[in-house]
Amino acid sequence: MGTKLNYHIRIPHHIISLKQNRIHVNHVKTLIRLPFAS
């Protein structure tokens, strides 16, 4: 039962970290693109 509870906690956290990672990647892409734009 303890592992089942741990599983339910881990899944939403994994989805949240994926979204944060996507935002971070987009931010890095804009930082890389800025010097070339000017």
Summary of the structure (lengths in Angstrom):
residues: 38
radius of gyration: 16.8
end to end distance: 57.1
largest distance: 57.1
contacts: 68
relative contact order: 0.09
helix: 95%
strand: 0%
